[in-house]
Amino acid sequence: MAGAVAAVTEHAPAAPGALAAYADLVAGCTRCPLHATRTQVVFGSGSPNADLMFVGEAPGFHEDKQGVPFVGAAGQLLGKLLAGIGLSRDDVFVANVLKCRPPGNRDPQPDEIEACESHLFRQIELIEPRVIATLGNFATKLLSGKPLGITRVHGQEQEVTLGGSRVTLYPLFHPAAALYTPRMLDVLEADFRRLPELLAREPVAPAPRPPLYAAPDPAAAPAEPEPVQLGLF
């Protein structure tokens, strides 16, 4: 799987240090009430110029304490799944839809997602990943812009435009769902095995936009004037 490792580290970030600077800015975010109950903002971790990015739901208890996403049991499983395709956490970037832990690990609320989503979109813009693997329903619905749940769309890649670039969006079950269900783990492992293939594909170029105004071609023959009907008087 050495080729997969090379694929996720081949491009340079938009501006060196830009992601770290944005992380410092987000550390003081107070856009939604979650800032009052968090220990710290969980911005994300990994390579700032990775071609593969994972997006989960929200930080949990351990993530809130350590400031790093996916450090609990689900994070350990994510590490094993990455190792199975020849990658590590240092080769990819891992983030969540929400940057602050919801109390009691409850589901994100619509107003919280709305307040926080621009942070995620800015991360995508700065990292410029080629493949974004969404983990679970919330990330999948937000980034696909569609209401279909993860059970229906897992393992089905789609081309979307995020952060101004064409990206392969690849929905996956959240590792937490597979911790205690062997059948779910088998599905997640099978879907993971397709990631090297997706990373090896040639990037899809966006369709060119037509110009808003096209200057007239001086070499073109002048258009003949429309005939004018004369009046009788």
N, C-alpha and C positions, 0 to 999 in steps of 0.2 A: 504493500500500500504506500510505498514511498512517493509515488506520483501524486497521491492525494495530499500528502504533506506539502509537497512543492506547490501544489495548486492553491493552497490556502494562504500562502505567504508571498505571493509573487508581485503584488502591486503596492505602491507607496500610498500612504494616506494623503488626503487632500492638502493638509498642511501639518508639518511636524509639530507635535505638541498641542494641536488644536483640540483633540479629544480630551486630553488631560485638563486643559484650560476650561473646557465646557463642564467637566466633572466638578471642578472647583466652584463653578457658578451654580450648578444644580444642588450642591451640598447645602445651600441655604434656602432652598425652595420652600415657599409657604403658600403655594397656589390652592391647596385643598386642606381640609381639617386634619388629614393624616399627619401633617407635620407636628401636631401637638402631642401625638402619642408615640411617634417613632423614637428609636434610639439614635439612628442616623440614616441618611439617604444611602440606598444601595444602588449605585450608579450602574455597575457592570464591571466585568473583568475579562482579561484576555488580550489578544493581539489587536492593536489599533488599526492594523491594515490586513485583517484576516479576510479571506474570501468566503468563509462560512461563519454565519452568525446564528445563534440560538436565541429565541425570545420566549420567555415563559410568562407566568401570570403576575406574581407579586412576591416580594420577600416574605419568608416565614420567620419563625422565632430565631433560629440560628443565624440566618442571613442578616436580620436586624441587629444582632449583637456584634457580628464580625464585619459587616459592611461589604460582604461578598455574596453574590447570588449562587444558589445551588451548592450549599456546603453541607446540607443534611444528608439523610439517606437517599433522597432523590438525586442529589448532586453526586453522591458516590456511584450510583447507578449510571448517571450520565457519563462519568469518567470511564467506567468499564465499557460502555457502549462505544465511546470514542476510541478507546484502546483497541477494540475489536476491528476498527477500520483503519488502524495505523495512525491515529491522531491523539493529541492531548489537549487539555484545557488551554495551554499556551499557544496552540495553533489556531484557536477559534476565538470568537468573542461571545460572551454570554450576558444577557440582560433580561429584564422583565418589562411588561407593560407598565406596571406601577413601580415607582422607585422607593416607596415607603410601605411598610408592613401594615395591612389592615388589621385592626384589633381582633384577636382570636382567630387569625388566619381565615377570616370570612372572605367571600367572593368580592372582587372589586365592584364598586358601584359605578353606574354610568357617569355621574358627575366627576368622580375621581379619575376615570379613564380619560374623560374629556380634558381635564386639567393637566394630565400628565403626558398625553400622547405626543405632544410636540417635542418633548425630551427624547422620546424613542425615535421619532422621525429625524431629529437632528443627529442622533447617534448614527443612524443608517446613512445619512448624508455624508458624515465625516469618515466613516469606516469604509463605505463603498463596497459592501460584500456582494459577491455574485450569487450566493445561495443563502436564503434565510429560512431556517427550519423553525417553524412555530410549534410550540409545545403546549397542546391543549386548546380548549375552546376560545378563551378570551383573546389570545394573541392571533389565532387563526382568523377569527371573525374581524378583528380590527384591521389587520394588514391585508386581508383579501377583500374587505369591503362587502362581504357576503354573509348572510345569516346561517349558512350551513354549518352544522356541528362537526366536530372532529371525527366522529364515528363514520360519517359519510365520506369525508374527504381525505382521511389520512393516507399517506403514500401516493397522493396524486399531485404532481407538481403543476404549477401554473406560472405563466409569465405576467409580472405586474411591474408597474413603475412606482418606485419608492425612493424618496430622497433625490429625485431628478434623474435616476438611472433605472435601466431595466434590470430586474432581479428575478431569479427563479425562487418562487415561494413554495416551500415543501412542508406541508402540515404533518405533524407527528403527535402521537399520544404523549401526554405528559409522563415523565418517568415515575411520578408518584402513583399513577394509576396502575403501573405494572409491578409495583413492589411486592404485592401479595397475590397477584393473579397470574399464574404461569401462562395461561393462554394469551393474555395481554402482553406479557413479556416477549413471547414468541413473535407476535405481530410487530412490536416495536423493534426487535432485533432485525427482522426481515426488512422493515422500512429503512433502518439505519444502513443496511448493506448497500442501498442504492445511492447513498450520498457521494461516494467517490465517482460514480458514473456522472452524476449531475455536475460535480465540480470540474470534470474533465471536458464537459461540453463547451463549444465555442459560445462566447457571449452573444446574446441576441441584440442586434442593433435596433434602436427605435426607428420607426418609420419617419422619413423626413417630413417636416411640416411645410406646407406650401407658404410662399412668402405673402405677407399681408399686402404688399404693393409691388407689382412688377413694373419696372421702368420700360418704356416702349423701346423696341429694337429699332435703332436708326436705319438699319439696312433693309428693314421690311418696307414693302410698297405701301404708300399711303392709302388709307381706305377711301373708297369712292363716296362722295356725299350722297345722302339720301335724296331722291327726286322730290321736288316740291310742287304740289299741285297748285296752279294759279287760279285765282278766283275769277268769276265771270265779270265782275265790276271792279 
